[in-house]
Amino acid sequence: MNSFPQCLKHLSGLNKYPYTLENFMAVYPVINKQTGEQKEVKMSVHDWDQWKKDNPDWERDYSDPSTFPNFGEIGEVYDKLRVKHPGWNDVLKKAAKMPGSKVKPIN
């Protein structure tokens, strides 16, 4: 049976967008609490908790807003949908007419 890295290597030859294990690594900006040194640590999400235990002098650096974890857009999603795609309610009204449909137009 092929190992995961070998499968990725094989797949990258078939696709014009090559995938490597680095594509699946999270990047954590960190800062040293004592020296103020800043750096980025790239590792699997599963290894992050252990890295924090092994490196108690380092903590996640939230000084740059672009490094905050992404929680999506802020605001009312339905208002944005109505403004950006005004015909979407017409589509929802047609879908709502289908037998057994639970679709409702946006109010």
All heavy atoms as an XYZ file, in Angstrom:
881
protein
N       0.848     -1.184      0.000
C       0.000      0.000      0.000
C       0.891      1.244      0.000
O       1.892      1.299      0.691
C      -0.907     -0.026      1.231
C      -1.798      1.193      1.322
S      -2.911      1.119      2.726
C      -4.314      0.438      1.911
N       0.512      2.247     -0.762
C       1.287      3.483     -0.837
C       1.116      4.315      0.418
O       0.054      4.344      1.011
C       0.845      4.317     -2.035
C       1.279      3.716     -3.346
O       2.202      2.917     -3.383
N       0.614      4.082     -4.410
N       2.174      4.980      0.805
C       2.067      5.900      1.936
C       1.486      7.214      1.435
O       1.456      7.488      0.240
C       3.429      6.126      2.584
O       4.260      6.839      1.706
N       1.028      8.037      2.344
C       0.404      9.313      1.995
C       1.319     10.196      1.155
O       0.905     10.691      0.113
C      -0.050     10.015      3.269
C      -0.793     11.290      3.021
C      -2.046     11.285      2.444
C      -0.228     12.503      3.359
C      -2.742     12.453      2.207
C      -0.911     13.682      3.129
C      -2.167     13.648      2.552
N       2.594     10.416      1.556
C       3.469     11.273      0.734
C       3.677     10.722     -0.672
O       3.738     11.472     -1.631
C       4.786     11.312      1.507
C       4.414     11.001      2.914
C       3.247     10.052      2.813
N       3.753      9.387     -0.812
C       3.938      8.816     -2.139
C       2.697      9.039     -2.997
O       2.790      9.290     -4.187
C       4.246      7.327     -2.036
C       5.627      7.044     -1.492
C       5.844      5.569     -1.227
O       4.897      4.826     -1.031
N       7.103      5.165     -1.208
N       1.535      8.955     -2.387
C       0.294      9.217     -3.125
C       0.268     10.659     -3.605
O      -0.131     10.931     -4.738
C      -0.930      8.954     -2.239
S      -1.182      7.224     -1.867
N       0.678     11.589     -2.748
C       0.700     12.997     -3.155
C       1.675     13.222     -4.293
O       1.403     13.976     -5.214
C       1.066     13.894     -1.971
C      -0.002     14.052     -0.900
C       0.544     14.881      0.244
C      -1.248     14.684     -1.467
N       2.815     12.552     -4.219
C       3.807     12.690     -5.281
C       3.226     12.180     -6.594
O       3.362     12.800     -7.635
C       5.070     11.917     -4.911
C       6.199     12.074     -5.890
C       7.432     11.354     -5.414
C       8.558     11.534     -6.393
N       9.752     10.806     -5.991
N       2.524     11.073     -6.530
C       1.898     10.519     -7.721
C       0.832     11.463     -8.261
O       0.766     11.730     -9.457
C       1.287      9.157     -7.403
C       0.507      8.575     -8.539
N       1.113      8.102     -9.683
C      -0.825      8.418     -8.716
C       0.182      7.681    -10.519
N      -1.004      7.850     -9.948
N      -0.005     11.988     -7.396
C      -1.074     12.884     -7.816
C      -0.523     14.179     -8.405
O      -1.110     14.731     -9.330
C      -1.999     13.211     -6.650
C      -2.895     12.081     -6.184
C      -3.643     12.500     -4.928
C      -3.861     11.660     -7.265
N       0.591     14.673     -7.861
C       1.132     15.929     -8.368
C       1.600     15.793     -9.812
O       1.606     16.753    -10.555
C       2.267     16.433     -7.476
O       3.379     15.570     -7.561
N       1.955     14.582    -10.236
C       2.337     14.365    -11.615
C       1.156     14.376    -12.564
O       1.289     14.608    -13.752
N      -0.045     14.130    -12.027
C      -1.249     14.090    -12.841
C      -1.951     15.431    -12.926
O      -2.811     15.639    -13.761
C      -2.231     13.070    -12.254
C      -1.730     11.640    -12.156
C      -2.752     10.775    -11.432
C      -1.444     11.079    -13.539
N      -1.607     16.340    -12.050
C      -2.332     17.589    -11.925
C      -1.372     18.747    -12.167
O      -0.226     18.710    -11.746
C      -2.926     17.670    -10.513
C      -3.928     18.774    -10.357
O      -3.862     19.791    -11.042
N      -4.860     18.587     -9.456
N      -1.849     19.805    -12.813
C      -0.963     20.952    -13.038
C      -0.735     21.752    -11.765
O       0.098     22.631    -11.733
C      -1.503     21.847    -14.144
C      -2.766     22.593    -13.823
C      -3.153     23.468    -14.996
C      -4.353     24.313    -14.661
N      -4.688     25.215    -15.742
N      -1.511     21.481    -10.692
C      -1.327     22.133     -9.401
C      -0.690     21.133     -8.446
O      -1.387     20.323     -7.853
C      -2.659     22.629     -8.833
C      -3.372     23.570     -9.766
C      -4.484     23.165    -10.478
C      -2.902     24.864     -9.949
C      -5.125     24.029    -11.348
C      -3.536     25.730    -10.816
C      -4.651     25.309    -11.511
O      -5.274     26.163    -12.363
N       0.620     21.155     -8.311
C       1.272     20.138     -7.485
C       0.942     20.293     -5.999
O       0.864     21.392     -5.477
C       2.763     20.381     -7.731
C       2.841     21.800     -8.162
C       1.552     22.104     -8.868
N       0.706     19.175     -5.349
C       0.422     19.153     -3.917
C       1.597     18.519     -3.198
O       2.150     17.534     -3.643
C      -0.840     18.337     -3.628
C      -2.076     18.974     -4.176
C      -2.619     18.561     -5.374
C      -2.679     20.019     -3.503
C      -3.747     19.169     -5.891
C      -3.806     20.638     -4.007
C      -4.335     20.200     -5.199
O      -5.444     20.800     -5.694
N       1.954     19.124     -2.095
C       2.989     18.562     -1.243
C       2.461     18.566      0.179
O       1.411     19.141      0.463
C       4.286     19.405     -1.298
O       4.002     20.698     -0.748
C       4.799     19.536     -2.718
N       3.180     17.948      1.078
C       2.761     17.957      2.476
C       2.734     19.369      3.035
O       1.959     19.673      3.926
C       3.691     17.077      3.315
C       3.472     15.580      3.153
C       4.501     14.818      3.967
C       2.078     15.176      3.560
N       3.566     20.276      2.488
C       3.580     21.656      2.971
C       2.262     22.357      2.710
O       1.883     23.263      3.430
C       4.731     22.448      2.340
C       6.040     22.127      2.982
C       7.021     23.273      2.853
O       6.635     24.369      2.411
O       8.168     23.062      3.210
N       1.530     21.939      1.669
C       0.239     22.540      1.386
C      -0.766     22.266      2.496
O      -1.767     22.946      2.609
C      -0.337     22.013      0.069
C       0.484     22.435     -1.118
O       1.219     21.631     -1.646
N       0.370     23.678     -1.520
N      -0.516     21.247      3.299
C      -1.440     20.851      4.345
C      -0.989     21.299      5.731
O      -1.571     20.910      6.723
C      -1.629     19.333      4.338
C      -2.229     18.846      3.052
C      -1.443     18.254      2.083
C      -3.571     19.011      2.801
C      -1.991     17.818      0.896
C      -4.134     18.577      1.613
C      -3.334     17.974      0.658
N       0.038     22.108      5.804
C       0.565     22.573      7.081
C      -0.011     23.945      7.423
O      -0.155     24.801      6.559
C       2.090     22.675      7.038
C       2.786     21.383      6.802
S       2.611     20.310      8.217
C       3.465     18.884      7.646
N      -0.313     24.135      8.692
C      -0.768     25.436      9.172
C       0.458     26.287      9.512
O       1.499     25.765      9.891
C      -1.637     25.258     10.409
N       0.319     27.592      9.365
C       1.397     28.521      9.695
C       0.971     29.304     10.927
O      -0.094     29.919     10.941
C       1.689     29.485      8.531
C       2.764     30.480      8.925
C       2.094     28.705      7.297
N       1.794     29.256     11.959
C       1.503     29.939     13.214
C       2.530     31.039     13.452
O       3.713     30.745     13.649
C       1.560     28.957     14.393
C       0.563     27.848     14.286
C       0.927     26.617     13.746
C      -0.734     28.026     14.720
C       0.008     25.597     13.662
C      -1.660     27.011     14.635
C      -1.281     25.796     14.103
O      -2.203     24.789     14.007
N       2.127     32.311     13.430
C       3.057     33.365     13.825
C       3.200     33.325     15.341
O       2.201     33.277     16.065
C       2.377     34.644     13.359
C       0.950     34.290     13.153
C       0.854     32.822     12.966
N       4.436     33.289     15.822
C       4.696     33.212     17.261
C       5.676     34.291     17.674
O       6.416     34.822     16.857
C       5.226     31.818     17.666
C       4.164     30.749     17.469
C       6.483     31.452     16.887
N       5.651     34.608     18.955
C       6.563     35.608     19.517
C       7.138     35.056     20.811
O       6.446     34.409     21.592
C       5.831     36.955     19.737
C       6.821     38.038     20.145
C       4.705     36.818     20.739
C       6.246     39.442     20.075
N       8.433     35.315     21.010
C       9.089     34.902     22.246
C       8.732     35.902     23.335
O       8.964     37.096     23.177
C      10.605     34.821     22.033
C      11.305     34.196     23.206
O      11.214     34.685     24.328
N      11.996     33.108     22.938
N       8.174     35.415     24.432
C       7.717     36.291     25.522
C       8.863     37.043     26.185
O       8.666     38.137     26.709
C       6.970     35.471     26.578
C       5.660     34.897     26.087
C       4.906     34.223     27.209
C       5.139     32.735     27.163
N       4.359     31.984     28.157
N      10.069     36.486     26.164
C      11.193     37.118     26.858
C      12.005     38.028     25.950
O      12.402     39.112     26.352
C      12.080     36.040     27.478
C      11.351     35.258     28.551
C      12.133     34.032     29.002
O      13.058     33.589     28.348
N      11.716     33.490     30.141
N      12.251     37.600     24.713
C      13.119     38.384     23.828
C      12.350     39.233     22.826
O      12.909     40.158     22.245
C      14.059     37.455     23.036
O      13.282     36.644     22.152
C      14.885     36.587     23.967
N      11.071     38.907     22.579
C      10.290     39.646     21.592
C      10.535     39.188     20.169
O       9.982     39.754     19.232
N      11.387     38.169     19.999
C      11.658     37.650     18.660
C      10.371     37.091     18.050
O       9.591     36.428     18.719
C      12.712     36.543     18.740
C      13.003     35.892     17.408
C      13.905     34.658     17.538
O      14.364     34.348     18.650
O      14.113     34.015     16.505
N      10.161     37.370     16.773
C       8.979     36.880     16.072
C       9.404     35.938     14.961
O      10.421     36.142     14.311
C       8.194     38.040     15.462
C       7.610     38.987     16.481
C       6.933     40.177     15.824
O       7.437     40.710     14.847
N       5.792     40.575     16.358
N       8.593     34.895     14.750
C       8.853     33.976     13.648
C       7.566     33.235     13.323
O       6.576     33.349     14.041
C       9.966     32.984     13.988
C       9.642     31.996     15.101
C      10.807     31.060     15.333
C      10.489     30.040     16.430
N      11.598     29.103     16.622
N       7.584     32.516     12.209
C       6.453     31.692     11.825
C       6.846     30.231     11.941
O       7.929     29.841     11.523
C       6.027     31.997     10.383
C       5.370     33.339     10.233
C       4.866     33.575      8.817
O       5.288     32.863      7.882
O       4.050     34.490      8.646
N       5.948     29.450     12.507
C       6.177     28.028     12.673
C       5.167     27.305     11.792
O       3.968     27.575     11.868
C       5.990     27.613     14.152
C       6.190     26.129     14.325
C       6.928     28.392     15.050
N       5.650     26.416     10.936
C       4.769     25.674     10.028
C       4.726     24.225     10.494
O       5.764     23.574     10.606
C       5.305     25.754      8.605
C       4.377     25.140      7.580
C       4.955     25.225      6.199
C       4.767     26.617      5.648
N       5.034     26.693      4.199
N       3.510     23.749     10.791
C       3.359     22.377     11.275
C       1.918     21.935     11.120
O       1.027     22.746     10.850
C       3.775     22.277     12.736
C       2.853     22.996     13.699
S       3.421     22.993     15.385
C       4.838     24.029     15.241
N       1.699     20.678     11.334
C       0.354     20.126     11.310
C      -0.449     20.701     12.470
O       0.087     20.975     13.547
C       0.426     18.603     11.437
O      -0.829     18.074     11.743
N      -1.734     20.870     12.258
C      -2.622     21.363     13.312
C      -2.553     20.429     14.520
O      -2.631     20.869     15.664
C      -4.070     21.457     12.777
C      -5.042     21.821     13.857
C      -4.145     22.428     11.628
N      -2.370     19.156     14.260
C      -2.335     18.163     15.336
C      -1.081     18.281     16.196
O      -1.075     17.832     17.340
C      -2.438     16.762     14.745
C      -3.636     16.580     13.877
N      -4.915     16.520     14.377
C      -3.750     16.492     12.528
C      -5.769     16.390     13.381
N      -5.088     16.375     12.247
N      -0.024     18.878     15.659
C       1.235     19.010     16.405
C       1.317     20.302     17.211
O       2.220     20.469     18.021
C       2.424     18.963     15.434
C       2.536     17.626     14.732
O       2.056     16.623     15.293
O       3.087     17.591     13.615
N       0.390     21.235     16.994
C       0.462     22.557     17.623
C       0.433     22.478     19.146
O       1.230     23.136     19.823
C      -0.658     23.444     17.101
C      -0.777     24.767     17.782
C      -1.800     25.206     18.555
C       0.185     25.830     17.799
N      -1.556     26.478     19.021
C      -0.331     26.874     18.578
C       1.443     25.992     17.223
C       0.346     28.062     18.792
C       2.117     27.186     17.441
C       1.576     28.202     18.215
N      -0.465     21.718     19.729
C      -0.554     21.632     21.200
C       0.739     21.112     21.813
O       1.199     21.620     22.832
C      -1.728     20.758     21.624
C      -3.060     21.432     21.387
O      -3.106     22.688     21.403
O      -4.058     20.716     21.168
N       1.339     20.115     21.180
C       2.598     19.577     21.703
C       3.713     20.608     21.570
O       4.547     20.755     22.457
C       2.977     18.278     20.976
C       4.207     17.611     21.551
C       4.042     17.214     23.007
O       3.034     16.634     23.378
N       5.024     17.527     23.831
N       3.736     21.362     20.453
C       4.770     22.382     20.263
C       4.665     23.440     21.360
O       5.674     23.888     21.892
C       4.632     23.029     18.884
C       5.768     23.956     18.561
C       6.941     23.619     17.969
C       5.852     25.353     18.863
N       7.748     24.729     17.862
C       7.102     25.809     18.405
C       5.001     26.273     19.459
C       7.517     27.129     18.528
C       5.411     27.588     19.581
C       6.650     28.005     19.116
N       3.443     23.837     21.718
C       3.261     24.833     22.781
C       3.794     24.315     24.109
O       4.413     25.064     24.866
C       1.783     25.205     22.930
C       1.251     26.045     21.791
C      -0.117     26.615     22.078
C      -1.138     25.541     22.365
N      -2.511     26.055     22.534
N       3.584     23.025     24.401
C       4.097     22.440     25.649
C       5.619     22.387     25.644
O       6.259     22.625     26.668
C       3.542     21.025     25.848
C       2.074     20.998     26.162
C       1.581     19.566     26.249
C       0.070     19.545     26.353
N      -0.451     18.162     26.272
N       6.189     22.076     24.483
C       7.646     21.961     24.359
C       8.353     23.310     24.309
O       9.566     23.385     24.529
C       8.021     21.171     23.096
C       7.549     19.727     23.155
O       7.243     19.235     24.265
O       7.483     19.093     22.082
N       7.633     24.386     24.013
C       8.215     25.723     23.863
C       7.437     26.736     24.693
O       6.750     27.610     24.144
C       8.202     26.128     22.385
C       9.024     25.204     21.528
O      10.233     25.325     21.457
N       8.364     24.251     20.877
N       7.535     26.671     26.014
C       6.722     27.536     26.877
C       7.072     29.021     26.777
O       6.263     29.862     27.169
C       6.993     27.000     28.286
C       8.315     26.328     28.192
C       8.400     25.790     26.804
N       8.252     29.371     26.249
C       8.638     30.774     26.126
C       8.016     31.435     24.896
O       8.149     32.640     24.705
C      10.162     30.909     26.034
C      10.851     30.531     27.339
O      10.162     30.506     28.381
O      12.054     30.258     27.313
N       7.346     30.655     24.058
C       6.748     31.177     22.841
C       5.231     31.137     22.958
O       4.659     30.245     23.558
C       7.183     30.347     21.634
C       8.630     30.495     21.319
C       9.659     29.810     21.876
C       9.203     31.409     20.399
N      10.851     30.231     21.337
C      10.599     31.216     20.427
C       8.691     32.365     19.536
C      11.469     31.948     19.631
C       9.551     33.087     18.736
C      10.937     32.884     18.793
N       4.584     32.159     22.371
C       3.126     32.195     22.358
C       2.650     32.679     20.989
O       3.419     33.277     20.230
C       2.563     33.066     23.473
C       2.911     34.524     23.352
C       2.384     35.346     24.523
O       1.941     34.784     25.528
O       2.422     36.576     24.399
N       1.416     32.450     20.696
C       0.837     32.874     19.423
C       0.878     34.398     19.349
O       0.545     35.089     20.299
C      -0.606     32.363     19.349
C      -1.305     32.616     18.055
C      -0.893     31.581     17.009
N      -1.489     31.910     15.736
C      -2.574     31.360     15.251
N      -3.190     30.429     15.942
N      -3.044     31.724     14.089
N       1.304     34.924     18.201
C       1.449     36.364     18.009
C       0.222     36.910     17.298
O      -0.007     36.636     16.123
C       2.705     36.648     17.190
C       2.964     38.137     16.992
O       2.294     38.958     17.649
O       3.837     38.473     16.175
N      -0.571     37.688     18.008
C      -1.772     38.291     17.438
C      -1.589     39.790     17.178
O      -2.567     40.509     17.049
C      -2.969     38.085     18.373
C      -3.386     36.645     18.492
C      -3.109     35.909     19.628
C      -4.077     36.026     17.452
C      -3.507     34.587     19.735
C      -4.476     34.707     17.547
C      -4.192     33.996     18.696
O      -4.576     32.694     18.800
N      -0.353     40.257     17.076
C      -0.112     41.688     16.892
C      -0.499     42.167     15.492
O      -0.799     43.325     15.286
C       1.349     42.033     17.178
O       2.204     41.386     16.251
N      -0.494     41.280     14.513
C      -0.855     41.630     13.143
C      -2.241     41.057     12.849
O      -2.421     39.846     12.857
C       0.175     41.038     12.177
C      -0.107     41.374     10.723
O      -1.091     42.104     10.459
O       0.654     40.907      9.861
N      -3.238     41.908     12.590
C      -4.599     41.402     12.353
C      -4.694     40.406     11.197
O      -5.580     39.578     11.182
C      -5.407     42.661     12.027
C      -4.639     43.776     12.634
C      -3.190     43.360     12.580
N      -3.783     40.469     10.249
C      -3.842     39.524      9.136
C      -3.502     38.103      9.565
O      -3.739     37.155      8.819
C      -2.900     39.963      8.015
O      -1.557     39.842      8.419
N      -2.947     37.929     10.773
C      -2.613     36.591     11.258
C      -3.702     36.006     12.154
O      -3.556     34.900     12.642
C      -1.286     36.603     12.052
O      -1.451     37.412     13.221
C      -0.150     37.134     11.215
N      -4.784     36.746     12.367
C      -5.879     36.227     13.187
C      -6.498     35.025     12.494
O      -6.599     34.989     11.275
C      -6.961     37.280     13.395
C      -6.587     38.410     14.299
C      -7.456     39.449     14.502
C      -5.375     38.451     14.947
C      -7.135     40.508     15.325
C      -5.032     39.500     15.770
C      -5.913     40.531     15.965
N      -6.984     34.069     13.262
C      -7.718     32.969     12.632
C      -8.924     33.533     11.882
O      -9.589     34.444     12.358
C      -8.169     32.121     13.816
C      -7.248     32.482     14.930
C      -6.847     33.905     14.691
N      -9.187     32.994     10.719
C     -10.249     33.508      9.870
C     -11.587     32.901     10.273
O     -11.776     31.706     10.216
C      -9.944     33.167      8.415
C     -10.895     33.830      7.468
O     -11.790     34.554      7.881
N     -10.711     33.586      6.196
N     -12.511     33.749     10.667
C     -13.836     33.288     11.051
C     -14.884     33.712     10.036
O     -16.062     33.659     10.301
C     -14.213     33.831     12.436
C     -13.355     33.269     13.521
C     -12.420     34.054     14.155
C     -13.476     31.941     13.888
C     -11.628     33.531     15.152
C     -12.677     31.416     14.884
C     -11.754     32.204     15.523
N     -14.492     34.148      8.855
C     -15.436     34.523      7.812
C     -15.792     35.985      7.870
O     -15.235     36.767      8.625
N     -16.762     36.338      7.058
C     -17.186     37.729      6.970
C     -18.053     38.109      8.152
O     -18.731     37.281      8.733
C     -17.985     37.948      5.688
C     -17.146     37.831      4.445
C     -17.941     38.197      3.210
O     -18.806     39.081      3.294
O     -17.679     37.597      2.170
N     -18.048     39.394      8.449
C     -18.878     39.921      9.519
C     -20.060     40.628      8.870
O     -19.900     41.357      7.907
C     -18.084     40.901     10.403
C     -16.933     40.176     11.066
C     -18.986     41.554     11.427
C     -15.989     41.083     11.816
N     -21.225     40.420      9.394
C     -22.407     41.088      8.864
C     -23.516     40.105      8.580
O     -23.347     38.899      8.692
N     -24.642     40.640      8.212
C     -25.816     39.816      7.938
C     -25.699     39.198      6.547
O     -25.675     39.908      5.544
C     -27.077     40.671      8.062
C     -28.354     39.933      7.805
C     -28.557     38.730      8.718
O     -28.380     38.871      9.935
O     -28.885     37.661      8.193
N     -25.633     37.894      6.491
C     -25.413     37.189      5.234
C     -26.568     37.403      4.263
O     -26.360     37.539      3.060
C     -25.151     35.689      5.490
C     -26.369     35.003      6.066
C     -24.705     35.004      4.220
N     -27.796     37.447      4.751
C     -28.938     37.612      3.856
C     -28.990     39.018      3.260
O     -29.374     39.186      2.104
C     -30.232     37.283      4.587
C     -30.277     35.834      5.029
C     -30.312     35.494      6.366
C     -30.256     34.806      4.086
C     -30.328     34.164      6.756
C     -30.270     33.478      4.463
C     -30.314     33.163      5.810
O     -30.316     31.854      6.193
N     -28.616     40.031      4.033
C     -28.570     41.388      3.491
C     -27.541     41.475      2.366
O     -27.777     42.093      1.331
C     -28.240     42.407      4.579
C     -29.380     42.598      5.564
O     -30.532     42.282      5.198
O     -29.115     43.062      6.690
N     -26.384     40.871      2.570
C     -25.337     40.881      1.550
C     -25.801     40.132      0.300
O     -25.523     40.539     -0.821
C     -24.061     40.254      2.098
C     -23.378     41.104      3.135
C     -22.107     40.448      3.604
C     -21.433     41.306      4.656
N     -20.163     40.746      5.068
N     -26.504     39.024      0.509
C     -26.989     38.240     -0.622
C     -28.002     39.034     -1.443
O     -27.960     39.040     -2.672
C     -27.615     36.937     -0.114
C     -28.025     35.915     -1.159
C     -26.818     35.489     -1.980
C     -28.646     34.709     -0.493
N     -28.904     39.746     -0.769
C     -29.911     40.557     -1.474
C     -29.257     41.676     -2.279
O     -29.672     41.975     -3.393
C     -30.892     41.171     -0.468
C     -32.061     40.283     -0.149
C     -33.123     41.078      0.580
N     -32.660     41.533      1.887
C     -32.976     40.944      3.033
N     -33.742     39.887      3.037
N     -32.528     41.411      4.165
N     -28.223     42.299     -1.718
C     -27.570     43.422     -2.397
C     -26.726     42.938     -3.580
O     -26.792     43.504     -4.671
C     -26.693     44.217     -1.397
C     -25.825     45.224     -2.106
C     -27.569     44.890     -0.358
N     -25.939     41.891     -3.380
C     -25.031     41.433     -4.432
C     -25.731     40.643     -5.528
O     -25.276     40.616     -6.666
C     -23.920     40.579     -3.813
C     -22.944     41.369     -2.975
C     -21.836     40.485     -2.441
C     -20.867     41.274     -1.597
N     -19.816     40.425     -1.037
N     -26.807     39.944     -5.193
C     -27.513     39.085     -6.149
C     -29.017     39.321     -6.032
O     -29.743     38.484     -5.496
C     -27.188     37.613     -5.894
C     -25.722     37.331     -5.864
N     -24.963     37.272     -7.004
C     -24.865     37.123     -4.831
C     -23.703     37.015     -6.678
N     -23.617     36.928     -5.365
N     -29.516     40.445     -6.549
C     -30.920     40.797     -6.358
C     -31.900     39.792     -6.965
O     -33.028     39.678     -6.510
C     -31.054     42.170     -7.005
C     -29.863     42.325     -7.867
C     -28.790     41.449     -7.313
N     -31.536     39.029     -7.967
C     -32.430     38.056     -8.584
C     -32.497     36.728     -7.848
O     -33.238     35.823     -8.235
N     -31.715     36.588     -6.785
C     -31.656     35.315     -6.072
C     -33.003     34.941     -5.453
O     -33.376     33.774     -5.416
C     -30.565     35.377     -5.015
C     -30.349     34.070     -4.316
C     -30.517     33.817     -2.990
C     -29.923     32.838     -4.899
N     -30.224     32.512     -2.708
C     -29.855     31.877     -3.870
C     -29.606     32.445     -6.191
C     -29.488     30.560     -4.094
C     -29.231     31.127     -6.408
C     -29.179     30.203     -5.370
N     -33.771     35.911     -4.986
C     -35.077     35.628     -4.396
C     -36.017     35.009     -5.431
O     -36.835     34.158     -5.090
C     -35.697     36.892     -3.798
C     -35.919     36.767     -2.313
O     -35.689     35.725     -1.705
N     -36.369     37.843     -1.705
N     -35.911     35.418     -6.697
C     -36.728     34.826     -7.754
C     -36.408     33.337     -7.906
O     -37.302     32.504     -8.087
C     -36.513     35.548     -9.085
C     -36.942     37.011     -9.034
O     -37.857     37.318     -8.240
O     -36.369     37.825     -9.778
N     -35.137     33.002     -7.828
C     -34.713     31.604     -7.921
C     -35.278     30.820     -6.730
O     -35.794     29.707     -6.884
C     -33.171     31.497     -7.967
C     -32.714     30.055     -7.896
C     -32.624     32.184     -9.203
N     -35.190     31.404     -5.530
C     -35.704     30.731     -4.338
C     -37.221     30.541     -4.407
O     -37.740     29.503     -3.972
C     -35.324     31.518     -3.079
C     -33.833     31.581     -2.759
C     -33.594     32.462     -1.538
C     -33.265     30.200     -2.533
N     -37.933     31.517     -4.964
C     -39.398     31.397     -5.092
C     -39.766     30.242     -6.018
O     -40.698     29.487     -5.750
C     -39.988     32.708     -5.612
C     -40.007     33.807     -4.575
C     -40.525     35.111     -5.168
C     -40.369     36.250     -4.164
N     -40.741     37.543     -4.733
N     -39.021     30.086     -7.118
C     -39.276     28.969     -8.033
C     -38.969     27.631     -7.361
O     -39.712     26.665     -7.523
C     -38.442     29.124     -9.303
C     -38.893     30.260    -10.194
C     -38.004     30.383    -11.407
C     -38.407     31.587    -12.247
N     -37.518     31.750    -13.408
N     -37.877     27.581     -6.603
C     -37.525     26.340     -5.911
C     -38.545     26.000     -4.833
O     -38.827     24.827     -4.580
C     -36.131     26.466     -5.298
N     -39.136     27.006     -4.210
C     -40.118     26.790     -3.150
C     -41.397     26.147     -3.694
O     -42.127     25.494     -2.953
C     -40.436     28.105     -2.450
N     -41.667     26.317     -4.988
C     -42.878     25.765     -5.600
C     -42.774     24.268     -5.872
O     -43.777     23.621     -6.143
C     -43.185     26.501     -6.902
C     -43.591     27.941     -6.696
C     -43.861     28.619     -8.022
C     -44.197     30.082     -7.814
N     -44.425     30.767     -9.102
N     -41.587     23.714     -5.796
C     -41.399     22.287     -6.066
C     -42.054     21.464     -4.957
O     -41.984     21.831     -3.784
C     -39.906     21.945     -6.158
C     -39.190     22.615     -7.306
S     -39.869     22.218     -8.925
C     -39.502     20.495     -9.036
N     -42.690     20.342     -5.314
C     -43.340     19.503     -4.299
C     -42.347     19.024     -3.235
O     -41.261     18.560     -3.549
C     -43.867     18.312     -5.106
C     -43.928     18.776     -6.510
C     -42.866     19.814     -6.657
N     -42.702     19.196     -1.979
C     -41.863     18.756     -0.862
C     -40.721     19.696     -0.532
O     -39.909     19.408      0.347
N     -40.638     20.829     -1.221
C     -39.542     21.763     -0.991
C     -39.703     22.482      0.343
O     -40.801     22.838      0.755
C     -39.498     22.799     -2.110
O     -38.543     23.793     -1.826
N     -38.598     22.688      1.022
C     -38.583     23.446      2.279
C     -37.867     24.780      2.095
O     -37.568     25.471      3.050
C     -37.903     22.638      3.381
C     -38.654     21.359      3.721
C     -37.988     20.594      4.821
C     -38.767     19.325      5.100
N     -38.171     18.545      6.157
N     -37.600     25.127      0.838
C     -36.910     26.364      0.501
C     -37.870     27.537      0.708
O     -39.050     27.463      0.357
C     -36.420     26.346     -0.959
C     -35.820     27.676     -1.349
C     -35.408     25.237     -1.155
N     -37.354     28.621      1.290
C     -38.153     29.819      1.496
C     -37.387     31.033      0.953
O     -36.171     31.104      1.126
C     -38.447     30.039      2.983
C     -39.293     28.952      3.584
C     -39.531     29.205      5.053
C     -40.354     28.065      5.633
N     -40.522     28.201      7.066
N     -38.074     31.947      0.326
C     -37.400     33.173     -0.135
C     -36.877     33.982      1.062
O     -37.367     33.867      2.173
C     -38.507     33.937     -0.864
C     -39.558     32.933     -1.165
C     -39.463     31.893     -0.096
N     -35.878     34.792      0.779
C     -35.285     35.646      1.811
C     -36.206     36.843      2.030
O     -36.586     37.517      1.083
C     -33.889     36.125      1.389
C     -32.981     34.929      1.168
C     -33.308     37.055      2.429
C     -31.664     35.284      0.517
N     -36.581     37.081      3.270
C     -37.462     38.218      3.593
C     -36.702     39.506      3.677
O     -35.651     39.640      4.111
C     -38.181     37.964      4.903
C     -39.127     36.775      4.775
O     -39.701     36.564      3.730
N     -39.251     36.019      5.835
